[in-house]
Amino acid sequence: MRRFQVVISTQVTVEGPLLAVSDNMFVHNNSKHGRRAKRLDPNDGMFSPLPVATPCIKHITPSEGWTHGGASVTILGDNFFDGLQVVFGSNLVWSELLTPHAIQVQTPPRPIPGIVEVTLSYKSKQFCKGSPGRFAYISLSEPTID
């Protein structure tokens, strides 16, 4: 039995803007000889690739939270799609797509307070590295200097 999803995109690859994604489907092939799908090669000149709209972060709310993590954060931006992951510093977290312009996540814990860069990732490809969002971790008991 194989699991698959149907994806409708403006390109042959799924790295472009996705128009629709189906639920998981399961197929069982009773044949001894499976068929292989023929994929279009983007280099064969059969089609012209469309420009890719890359996801970007514009605002994070709230923009700060406790170091123990678990805060619900909404990330606003453009070109979000299902399966897009959010990276706090080096911690990858799963996201819930609310709209193509909003994602909701739970912040991961961080041992020390400070500001981390927030970027996006999909299938190991990083987005927003040049202009990441920022999230400030705050300690419950800030040390004081006497």
PyMOL commands that set and color helices and strands:
alter all, ss='L'
color gray80, all
select helices_A, chain A and resi 42-44
alter helices_A, ss='H'
color red, helices_A
select strands_A, chain A and resi 2-4+7-9+18-21+25-27+56-61+64-66+72-78+85-88+91-93+96-99+102-106+114-122+125-127+133-138
alter strands_A, ss='S'
color yellow, strands_A
deselect
rebuild
show_as cartoon
